[in-house]
Amino acid sequence: GANICIANILVGQLVRPSMVSAIITNMAPKSYLCLSGIRPHEVDALKDAYGEYIEWMDEYYDELSACNTDGSIESYGFDVGTWSRVVGRLKEGNDGRMDIESLSELAVS
């Protein structure tokens, strides 16, 4: 599996059980997960979706507004708002694999 997984995907896709399954089952033991493309008010739902498998590292949480980014689309008059980043690590004892029954259920969710 991967030692690090970085995904900049909207929260609607990230919290789908099939996406959680796809990401978690492809992670190596003790690997890191960095998720972005989420709004600050969506962070708790995202953490809940992965909470069984990921230990969140809140010291790496960050938010960025487009108005703080040179050359952003916001400089052209678009309001793109504030985005968040969360970082976590696969929990000890979880090697990224799930039992086949759980995987099957998540894959069709």
N, CA, C and O atoms as a MOPAC input file, in Angstrom:
PM7 MOZYME 1SCF
protein

 N      0.81900 1    -1.20000 1     0.00000 1
 C      0.00000 1     0.00000 1     0.00000 1
 C      0.85300 1     1.25000 1     0.00000 1
 O      2.07700 1     1.19000 1     0.11700 1
 N      0.19800 1     2.36000 1    -0.13000 1
 C      0.86100 1     3.66800 1    -0.19000 1
 C      1.28500 1     4.12800 1     1.19500 1
 O      0.58200 1     3.88100 1     2.17500 1
 N      2.43500 1     4.79900 1     1.28100 1
 C      2.89700 1     5.37300 1     2.54100 1
 C      2.22000 1     6.70100 1     2.83900 1
 O      2.14600 1     7.12300 1     3.99300 1
 N      1.72800 1     7.35600 1     1.79900 1
 C      1.00400 1     8.61200 1     1.96700 1
 C     -0.07500 1     8.68500 1     0.89300 1
 O      0.14200 1     8.29300 1    -0.25300 1
 N     -1.22800 1     9.19000 1     1.28000 1
 C     -2.32900 1     9.39400 1     0.34400 1
 C     -2.77500 1    10.84400 1     0.46200 1
 O     -3.09800 1    11.31600 1     1.55200 1
 N     -2.79000 1    11.53700 1    -0.65000 1
 C     -3.21500 1    12.93100 1    -0.68900 1
 C     -4.37500 1    13.03200 1    -1.66500 1
 O     -4.27000 1    12.62000 1    -2.82100 1
 N     -5.48700 1    13.58700 1    -1.18400 1
 C     -6.67000 1    13.70500 1    -2.02900 1
 C     -7.27200 1    15.09400 1    -1.87500 1
 O     -7.57800 1    15.53100 1    -0.76600 1
 N     -7.43700 1    15.77200 1    -2.98100 1
 C     -8.08000 1    17.08600 1    -3.01400 1
 C     -9.40300 1    16.89800 1    -3.76000 1
 O     -9.52800 1    17.21300 1    -4.94400 1
 N    -10.37300 1    16.37600 1    -3.02800 1
 C    -11.65600 1    15.98400 1    -3.60300 1
 C    -12.75900 1    16.56400 1    -2.73600 1
 O    -12.60000 1    16.64900 1    -1.51800 1
 N    -13.86000 1    16.96000 1    -3.32500 1
 C    -14.96800 1    17.50600 1    -2.55000 1
 C    -15.49000 1    16.48000 1    -1.54700 1
 O    -15.44900 1    15.27400 1    -1.78900 1
 N    -15.98000 1    16.98400 1    -0.42100 1
 C    -16.37400 1    16.13000 1     0.70100 1
 C    -17.45800 1    15.11900 1     0.34100 1
 O    -17.47700 1    14.02100 1     0.89700 1
 N    -18.34500 1    15.45700 1    -0.56100 1
 C    -19.40700 1    14.53200 1    -0.95100 1
 C    -18.87400 1    13.21200 1    -1.45800 1
 O    -19.48500 1    12.16700 1    -1.23100 1
 N    -17.74900 1    13.24100 1    -2.13900 1
 C    -17.11900 1    12.01000 1    -2.62000 1
 C    -16.24900 1    11.37000 1    -1.54500 1
 O    -16.22500 1    10.14700 1    -1.40600 1
 N    -15.53500 1    12.19900 1    -0.78500 1
 C    -14.62300 1    11.66800 1     0.23000 1
 C    -15.32700 1    10.86700 1     1.31600 1
 O    -14.74900 1     9.92000 1     1.84900 1
 N    -16.55900 1    11.22400 1     1.65500 1
 C    -17.25100 1    10.53200 1     2.75000 1
 C    -18.06100 1     9.32400 1     2.28400 1
 O    -18.61700 1     8.60200 1     3.11100 1
 N    -18.13400 1     9.10000 1     0.99500 1
 C    -18.86000 1     7.92000 1     0.50100 1
 C    -18.16600 1     6.66900 1     1.03000 1
 O    -16.94300 1     6.56300 1     0.93800 1
 N    -18.91700 1     5.72800 1     1.57800 1
 C    -18.29200 1     4.50700 1     2.10600 1
 C    -17.38200 1     3.81200 1     1.09700 1
 O    -16.34600 1     3.26600 1     1.47800 1
 N    -17.75200 1     3.82300 1    -0.18900 1
 C    -16.89800 1     3.17800 1    -1.18900 1
 C    -15.56400 1     3.90400 1    -1.34000 1
 O    -14.54500 1     3.26500 1    -1.60300 1
 N    -15.55100 1     5.23000 1    -1.17900 1
 C    -14.30400 1     5.98600 1    -1.25400 1
 C    -13.45400 1     5.73700 1    -0.01400 1
 O    -12.23900 1     5.55900 1    -0.11100 1
 N    -14.10100 1     5.72500 1     1.16000 1
 C    -13.37500 1     5.42200 1     2.39800 1
 C    -12.69900 1     4.06100 1     2.25300 1
 O    -11.51700 1     3.91400 1     2.56600 1
 N    -13.44000 1     3.08000 1     1.78500 1
 C    -12.90000 1     1.73900 1     1.59500 1
 C    -11.73600 1     1.74100 1     0.61100 1
 O    -10.69900 1     1.13100 1     0.87500 1
 N    -11.89800 1     2.41600 1    -0.51000 1
 C    -10.83900 1     2.44800 1    -1.52900 1
 C     -9.56200 1     3.07800 1    -0.99300 1
 O     -8.46400 1     2.59700 1    -1.27300 1
 N     -9.70000 1     4.14300 1    -0.23100 1
 C     -8.51400 1     4.82200 1     0.30800 1
 C     -7.86300 1     3.98600 1     1.40000 1
 O     -6.66300 1     3.71500 1     1.34200 1
 N     -8.63700 1     3.57900 1     2.38500 1
 C     -8.08200 1     2.87000 1     3.53700 1
 C     -7.44200 1     1.54800 1     3.13900 1
 O     -6.38000 1     1.20100 1     3.65600 1
 N     -8.06000 1     0.81200 1     2.24100 1
 C     -7.52100 1    -0.49600 1     1.87000 1
 C     -6.27200 1    -0.40800 1     1.00600 1
 O     -5.62200 1    -1.42300 1     0.75800 1
 N     -5.93100 1     0.77500 1     0.54900 1
 C     -4.72100 1     0.94700 1    -0.26100 1
 C     -3.61000 1     1.67400 1     0.48800 1
 O     -2.63900 1     2.13100 1    -0.11500 1
 N     -3.76000 1     1.77700 1     1.80800 1
 C     -2.74900 1     2.43600 1     2.63000 1
 C     -1.87500 1     1.40200 1     3.33700 1
 O     -2.35900 1     0.36700 1     3.79300 1
 N     -0.58700 1     1.70000 1     3.41700 1
 C      0.35800 1     0.84000 1     4.13300 1
 C      0.22000 1     1.08500 1     5.63600 1
 O     -0.29200 1     2.12400 1     6.05200 1
 N      0.67600 1     0.12700 1     6.45100 1
 C      0.66000 1     0.35000 1     7.90200 1
 C      1.38700 1     1.63900 1     8.28200 1
 O      2.44900 1     1.95300 1     7.74300 1
 N      0.79600 1     2.37400 1     9.21500 1
 C      1.36600 1     3.62300 1     9.74200 1
 C      1.48400 1     4.72900 1     8.68400 1
 O      2.24800 1     5.67600 1     8.86900 1
 N      0.74700 1     4.61900 1     7.59600 1
 C      0.83600 1     5.62400 1     6.53400 1
 C      0.00900 1     6.86300 1     6.87600 1
 O     -0.79300 1     6.85600 1     7.81000 1
 N      0.22200 1     7.91600 1     6.10600 1
 C     -0.42200 1     9.20700 1     6.33800 1
 C     -1.50600 1     9.46700 1     5.29700 1
 O     -1.42100 1     9.02300 1     4.15200 1
 N     -2.52900 1    10.20200 1     5.73500 1
 C     -3.63100 1    10.60400 1     4.87000 1
 C     -3.80100 1    12.11200 1     4.98500 1
 O     -3.95000 1    12.64200 1     6.08600 1
 N     -3.77900 1    12.79800 1     3.85300 1
 C     -3.98400 1    14.24100 1     3.80400 1
 C     -5.16100 1    14.50800 1     2.86800 1
 O     -5.10700 1    14.18200 1     1.68300 1
 N     -6.21800 1    15.10000 1     3.40600 1
 C     -7.42500 1    15.37500 1     2.62700 1
 C     -7.69000 1    16.86800 1     2.57500 1
 O     -7.59100 1    17.56300 1     3.58700 1
 N     -8.02500 1    17.35400 1     1.39300 1
 C     -8.38900 1    18.76400 1     1.23300 1
 C     -9.54100 1    18.83300 1     0.23000 1
 O    -10.05500 1    17.80800 1    -0.21600 1
 N     -9.93200 1    20.05200 1    -0.11200 1
 C    -11.09600 1    20.21000 1    -0.97300 1
 C    -12.37000 1    20.22600 1    -0.14700 1
 O    -13.46000 1    19.94700 1    -0.64500 1
 N    -12.20600 1    20.55600 1     1.11700 1
 C    -13.33400 1    20.55700 1     2.05300 1
 C    -13.47400 1    21.92500 1     2.71100 1
 O    -12.49000 1    22.63700 1     2.91200 1
 N    -14.68000 1    22.26900 1     3.03400 1
 C    -14.96100 1    23.53100 1     3.72900 1
 C    -14.82500 1    23.31200 1     5.23900 1
 O    -15.03900 1    22.20100 1     5.72500 1
 N    -14.47300 1    24.36000 1     5.97400 1
 C    -14.31200 1    24.20700 1     7.42600 1
 C    -15.52000 1    23.56600 1     8.11400 1
 O    -15.33900 1    22.78100 1     9.04400 1
 N    -16.72700 1    23.87400 1     7.69000 1
 C    -17.90500 1    23.30800 1     8.34900 1
 C    -18.14000 1    21.83100 1     7.98700 1
 O    -19.02900 1    21.19600 1     8.55500 1
 N    -17.36400 1    21.28600 1     7.06000 1
 C    -17.48900 1    19.88200 1     6.64700 1
 C    -16.47500 1    18.95600 1     7.32200 1
 O    -16.55300 1    17.73600 1     7.18300 1
 N    -15.53700 1    19.53600 1     8.04300 1
 C    -14.43000 1    18.77500 1     8.62200 1
 C    -14.91000 1    17.67400 1     9.56900 1
 O    -14.41400 1    16.55000 1     9.49700 1
 N    -15.85400 1    17.96800 1    10.44500 1
 C    -16.30500 1    16.96800 1    11.40900 1
 C    -16.91500 1    15.74900 1    10.72200 1
 O    -16.65700 1    14.61600 1    11.12800 1
 N    -17.72000 1    15.97300 1     9.68800 1
 C    -18.31600 1    14.85200 1     8.95500 1
 C    -17.23100 1    14.00500 1     8.29000 1
 O    -17.32600 1    12.77800 1     8.26000 1
 N    -16.22200 1    14.65100 1     7.77000 1
 C    -15.11900 1    13.93700 1     7.13200 1
 C    -14.35200 1    13.10400 1     8.15600 1
 O    -14.04600 1    11.93600 1     7.91400 1
 N    -14.04700 1    13.70800 1     9.29100 1
 C    -13.33100 1    12.98900 1    10.34300 1
 C    -14.14600 1    11.79800 1    10.84300 1
 O    -13.58700 1    10.73900 1    11.12900 1
 N    -15.44500 1    11.96400 1    10.94900 1
 C    -16.30900 1    10.86500 1    11.38100 1
 C    -16.27000 1     9.70500 1    10.38800 1
 O    -16.24800 1     8.54100 1    10.78800 1
 N    -16.26200 1    10.02100 1     9.10100 1
 C    -16.27200 1     8.97800 1     8.07000 1
 C    -15.02000 1     8.10200 1     8.11500 1
 O    -15.08400 1     6.91300 1     7.80100 1
 N    -13.88300 1     8.68200 1     8.50400 1
 C    -12.61100 1     7.96100 1     8.52100 1
 C    -12.14800 1     7.61100 1     9.93300 1
 O    -11.12500 1     6.94800 1    10.10600 1
 N    -12.89300 1     8.05100 1    10.93300 1
 C    -12.46200 1     7.95600 1    12.32200 1
 C    -12.14300 1     6.56600 1    12.83600 1
 O    -11.31400 1     6.41800 1    13.73400 1
 N    -12.77900 1     5.55200 1    12.29100 1
 C    -12.50200 1     4.18300 1    12.72800 1
 C    -11.08700 1     3.74800 1    12.35900 1
 O    -10.51300 1     2.87400 1    13.00900 1
 N    -10.53100 1     4.35200 1    11.32400 1
 C     -9.24600 1     3.91600 1    10.77600 1
 C     -8.11000 1     4.92900 1    10.93000 1
 O     -6.93700 1     4.55500 1    10.93100 1
 N     -8.46000 1     6.20200 1    11.05900 1
 C     -7.45500 1     7.26700 1    11.04400 1
 C     -7.39700 1     7.99600 1    12.38000 1
 O     -8.42500 1     8.35200 1    12.95600 1
 N     -6.18300 1     8.21000 1    12.85600 1
 C     -5.95500 1     9.05700 1    14.02400 1
 C     -5.60000 1    10.44700 1    13.49800 1
 O     -4.54600 1    10.64500 1    12.89500 1
 N     -6.48500 1    11.39400 1    13.73200 1
 C     -6.30000 1    12.73500 1    13.17900 1
 C     -5.21800 1    13.49800 1    13.92100 1
 O     -5.11900 1    13.43000 1    15.14600 1
 N     -4.41800 1    14.21600 1    13.17400 1
 C     -3.30500 1    14.99800 1    13.70400 1
 C     -3.69600 1    16.47500 1    13.59300 1
 O     -3.34600 1    17.16100 1    12.63300 1
 N     -4.42200 1    16.93400 1    14.59300 1
 C     -4.99800 1    18.27600 1    14.54000 1
 C     -3.96000 1    19.38800 1    14.43500 1
 O     -4.28100 1    20.49000 1    13.99100 1
 N     -2.74200 1    19.11800 1    14.83100 1
 C     -1.69500 1    20.14300 1    14.72800 1
 C     -1.38100 1    20.49600 1    13.27100 1
 O     -0.76000 1    21.52600 1    13.00600 1
 N     -1.80600 1    19.64900 1    12.32300 1
 C     -1.57500 1    19.91700 1    10.90200 1
 C     -2.81100 1    20.44100 1    10.18300 1
 O     -2.78300 1    20.66400 1     8.97300 1
 N     -3.89700 1    20.63900 1    10.93100 1
 C     -5.10900 1    21.21500 1    10.33400 1
 C     -4.79100 1    22.64000 1     9.88600 1
 O     -4.08200 1    23.37600 1    10.57200 1
 N     -5.32500 1    23.01200 1     8.73000 1
 C     -5.11800 1    24.37800 1     8.25400 1
 C     -6.28300 1    24.79400 1     7.37700 1
 O     -6.98500 1    23.96200 1     6.80300 1
 N     -6.46800 1    26.09000 1     7.28800 1
 C     -7.46600 1    26.67800 1     6.40000 1
 C     -6.78000 1    27.71600 1     5.52800 1
 O     -5.82100 1    28.36500 1     5.94600 1
 N     -7.28200 1    27.86000 1     4.31900 1
 C     -6.73100 1    28.83700 1     3.39000 1
 C     -7.86600 1    29.47100 1     2.61000 1
 O     -8.72800 1    28.78500 1     2.06000 1
 N     -7.84900 1    30.77000 1     2.57500 1
 C     -8.82100 1    31.49900 1     1.76900 1
 C     -8.15000 1    31.89900 1     0.46500 1
 O     -6.97300 1    32.26000 1     0.44900 1
 N     -8.88200 1    31.83600 1    -0.60000 1
 C     -8.32700 1    32.19600 1    -1.90600 1
 C     -7.82800 1    33.63300 1    -1.91900 1
 O     -6.89800 1    33.96000 1    -2.65600 1
 N     -8.43300 1    34.48500 1    -1.11600 1
 C     -7.98700 1    35.88400 1    -1.11300 1
 C     -6.56400 1    36.00100 1    -0.57400 1
 O     -5.92200 1    37.03400 1    -0.76400 1
 N     -6.05900 1    34.96400 1     0.09500 1
 C     -4.69000 1    34.95200 1     0.60500 1
 C     -3.70900 1    34.28500 1    -0.35500 1
 O     -2.54600 1    34.07600 1    -0.00700 1
 N     -4.16300 1    33.95500 1    -1.54200 1
 C     -3.33700 1    33.25000 1    -2.52000 1
 C     -3.11000 1    34.15400 1    -3.73300 1
 O     -4.05700 1    34.54900 1    -4.41300 1
 N     -1.86800 1    34.46600 1    -3.98700 1
 C     -1.54000 1    35.31000 1    -5.13400 1
 C     -2.02100 1    34.68200 1    -6.43000 1
 O     -1.81500 1    33.49000 1    -6.66000 1
 N     -2.65900 1    35.47700 1    -7.27300 1
 C     -3.10000 1    35.02500 1    -8.57700 1
 C     -4.32800 1    34.14300 1    -8.56300 1
 O     -4.64900 1    33.51000 1    -9.57000 1
 N     -5.02100 1    34.09100 1    -7.43800 1
 C     -6.20100 1    33.22100 1    -7.36500 1
 C     -7.34500 1    33.78100 1    -8.18900 1
 O     -7.35000 1    34.95600 1    -8.55400 1
 N     -8.30300 1    32.93200 1    -8.47300 1
 C     -9.47200 1    33.33200 1    -9.24200 1
 C    -10.27100 1    34.40900 1    -8.50700 1
 O    -10.98800 1    35.19800 1    -9.12300 1
 N    -10.13300 1    34.42700 1    -7.17400 1
 C    -10.85000 1    35.43100 1    -6.38400 1
 C    -10.43300 1    36.85000 1    -6.79000 1
 O    -11.22100 1    37.78900 1    -6.68000 1
 N     -9.20200 1    36.99600 1    -7.25300 1
 C     -8.74900 1    38.32000 1    -7.68000 1
 C     -9.50500 1    38.81100 1    -8.91300 1
 O     -9.42300 1    39.98600 1    -9.27000 1
 N    -10.24200 1    37.90300 1    -9.56300 1
 C    -11.06300 1    38.27300 1   -10.71900 1
 C    -12.51700 1    38.50700 1   -10.33900 1
 O    -13.36700 1    38.67800 1   -11.21400 1
 N    -12.81200 1    38.51500 1    -9.04000 1
 C    -14.15200 1    38.80600 1    -8.58600 1
 C    -14.97900 1    37.60200 1    -8.19700 1
 O    -16.15000 1    37.75700 1    -7.85100 1
 N    -14.41500 1    36.40500 1    -8.24100 1
 C    -15.13100 1    35.20200 1    -7.83100 1
 C    -14.91100 1    34.95500 1    -6.33700 1
 O    -13.78700 1    35.07600 1    -5.84900 1
 N    -15.96100 1    34.61500 1    -5.62000 1
 C    -15.84200 1    34.27900 1    -4.21500 1
 C    -15.71700 1    32.77100 1    -4.10000 1
 O    -16.70900 1    32.05100 1    -4.22300 1
 N    -14.52200 1    32.29600 1    -3.86800 1
 C    -14.31200 1    30.85700 1    -3.77300 1
 C    -14.19600 1    30.39100 1    -2.32300 1
 O    -14.08200 1    29.19100 1    -2.07400 1
 N    -14.22200 1    31.30200 1    -1.37800 1
 C    -14.29900 1    30.95400 1     0.03700 1
 C    -13.04800 1    30.36200 1     0.64500 1
 O    -11.94700 1    30.46500 1     0.10400 1
 N    -13.25900 1    29.73500 1     1.79400 1
 C    -12.17700 1    29.15200 1     2.58400 1
 C    -12.22400 1    27.63200 1     2.49500 1
 O    -13.29300 1    27.02400 1     2.52100 1
 N    -11.04500 1    27.03700 1     2.39000 1
 C    -10.89900 1    25.58700 1     2.25800 1
 C    -10.04900 1    25.05700 1     3.40000 1
 O     -9.24900 1    25.79100 1     3.97900 1
 N    -10.22500 1    23.78100 1     3.72300 1
 C     -9.51400 1    23.15900 1     4.84100 1
 C     -8.66100 1    21.98900 1     4.37800 1
 O     -8.87500 1    21.38800 1     3.32600 1
 N     -7.67500 1    21.70000 1     5.23400 1
 C     -6.82800 1    20.52000 1     5.04800 1
 C     -6.79200 1    19.76700 1     6.37200 1
 O     -6.61200 1    20.37600 1     7.42600 1
 N     -6.96200 1    18.44900 1     6.32800 1
 C     -6.82300 1    17.60000 1     7.50800 1
 C     -5.77300 1    16.53600 1     7.22200 1
 O     -5.63400 1    16.06200 1     6.09400 1
 N     -5.04500 1    16.17600 1     8.26000 1
 C     -3.98600 1    15.17900 1     8.13000 1
 C     -4.15300 1    14.16000 1     9.25000 1
 O     -4.44100 1    14.51800 1    10.39200 1
 N     -3.97000 1    12.90700 1     8.91400 1
 C     -4.05100 1    11.85200 1     9.91700 1
 C     -3.14600 1    10.69500 1     9.56000 1
 O     -2.50700 1    10.67200 1     8.50800 1
 N     -3.11000 1     9.74200 1    10.46000 1
 C     -2.26300 1     8.56200 1    10.27100 1
 C     -3.09700 1     7.32300 1    10.53000 1
 O     -3.94400 1     7.30800 1    11.42400 1
 N     -2.85400 1     6.28500 1     9.74500 1
 C     -3.54900 1     5.02100 1     9.92800 1
 C     -3.30300 1     4.53900 1    11.35500 1
 O     -2.16000 1     4.48600 1    11.81000 1
 N     -4.36900 1     4.19200 1    12.05100 1
 C     -4.25400 1     3.78800 1    13.45300 1
 C     -3.40900 1     2.52800 1    13.60700 1
 O     -3.38400 1     1.65900 1    12.73500 1
 N     -2.71400 1     2.45700 1    14.75200 1
 C     -1.91200 1     1.27400 1    15.08800 1
 C     -2.78600 1     0.03300 1    15.04000 1
 O     -3.94900 1     0.07000 1    15.44400 1
 N     -2.23700 1    -1.04600 1    14.55500 1
 C     -2.97700 1    -2.29800 1    14.50800 1
 C     -3.89700 1    -2.40900 1    13.30400 1
 O     -4.47100 1    -3.46900 1    13.05700 1
 N     -4.04100 1    -1.32600 1    12.55500 1
 C     -4.86800 1    -1.35300 1    11.35600 1
 C     -3.92200 1    -1.34400 1    10.17600 1
 O     -3.27000 1    -0.33400 1     9.91200 1
 N     -3.83900 1    -2.44000 1     9.47100 1
 C     -2.89600 1    -2.53200 1     8.35900 1
 C     -3.50100 1    -2.07900 1     7.03800 1
 O     -2.95800 1    -2.35400 1     5.96700 1
 N     -4.63500 1    -1.37800 1     7.12300 1
 C     -5.25700 1    -0.88000 1     5.90500 1
 C     -6.21800 1    -1.86100 1     5.28900 1
 O     -6.93600 1    -1.51800 1     4.35000 1
 N     -6.24800 1    -3.09400 1     5.80300 1
 C     -7.16500 1    -4.09400 1     5.26500 1
 C     -8.39900 1    -4.19400 1     6.15000 1
 O     -8.32700 1    -4.01700 1     7.36600 1
 N     -9.50100 1    -4.47300 1     5.53200 1
 C    -10.74300 1    -4.66500 1     6.25100 1
 C    -11.21000 1    -6.07200 1     5.93800 1
 O    -10.80200 1    -6.65200 1     4.93200 1
 N    -12.05700 1    -6.62700 1     6.78800 1
 C    -12.54900 1    -7.95900 1     6.46400 1
 C    -13.38700 1    -7.89000 1     5.19000 1
 O    -13.97100 1    -6.85300 1     4.87600 1
 N    -13.44100 1    -8.97900 1     4.47600 1
 C    -14.05900 1    -9.02500 1     3.14900 1
 C    -15.53200 1    -8.64000 1     3.18400 1
 O    -16.03100 1    -8.03600 1     2.23400 1
 N    -16.22800 1    -8.97500 1     4.24700 1
 C    -17.65100 1    -8.62600 1     4.34600 1
 C    -17.82400 1    -7.10100 1     4.42200 1
 O    -18.67200 1    -6.53100 1     3.73500 1
 N    -17.01800 1    -6.45500 1     5.25800 1
 C    -17.09300 1    -4.99300 1     5.37300 1
 C    -16.72200 1    -4.32800 1     4.05500 1
 O    -17.38500 1    -3.38400 1     3.62500 1
 N    -15.68800 1    -4.80500 1     3.42800 1
 C    -15.25300 1    -4.25200 1     2.15400 1
 C    -16.34200 1    -4.37200 1     1.10700 1
 O    -16.59400 1    -3.42600 1     0.36100 1
 N    -16.98700 1    -5.51500 1     1.04300 1
 C    -18.04800 1    -5.72500 1     0.07200 1
 C    -19.21800 1    -4.77500 1     0.31100 1
 O    -19.77400 1    -4.21300 1    -0.63300 1
 N    -19.58300 1    -4.60300 1     1.57000 1
 C    -20.67800 1    -3.68800 1     1.89800 1
 C    -20.33900 1    -2.24900 1     1.51600 1
 O    -21.16900 1    -1.54200 1     0.94400 1
 N    -19.13100 1    -1.82300 1     1.82900 1
 C    -18.72400 1    -0.44700 1     1.51600 1
 C    -18.60900 1    -0.21500 1     0.02500 1
 O    -18.93200 1     0.87100 1    -0.45800 1
 N    -18.16100 1    -1.19700 1    -0.70200 1
 C    -17.95200 1    -1.03900 1    -2.14700 1
 C    -19.24700 1    -0.78100 1    -2.90500 1
 O    -19.22400 1    -0.16800 1    -3.97200 1
 N    -20.36300 1    -1.23400 1    -2.37700 1
 C    -21.63600 1    -1.02700 1    -3.07900 1
 C    -22.47800 1     0.08500 1    -2.45300 1
 O    -23.61200 1     0.32000 1    -2.87000 1
 N    -21.91900 1     0.76700 1    -1.45200 1
 C    -22.64500 1     1.85900 1    -0.79100 1
 C    -22.68100 1     3.09500 1    -1.65100 1
 O    -23.25100 1     4.11000 1    -1.25100 1

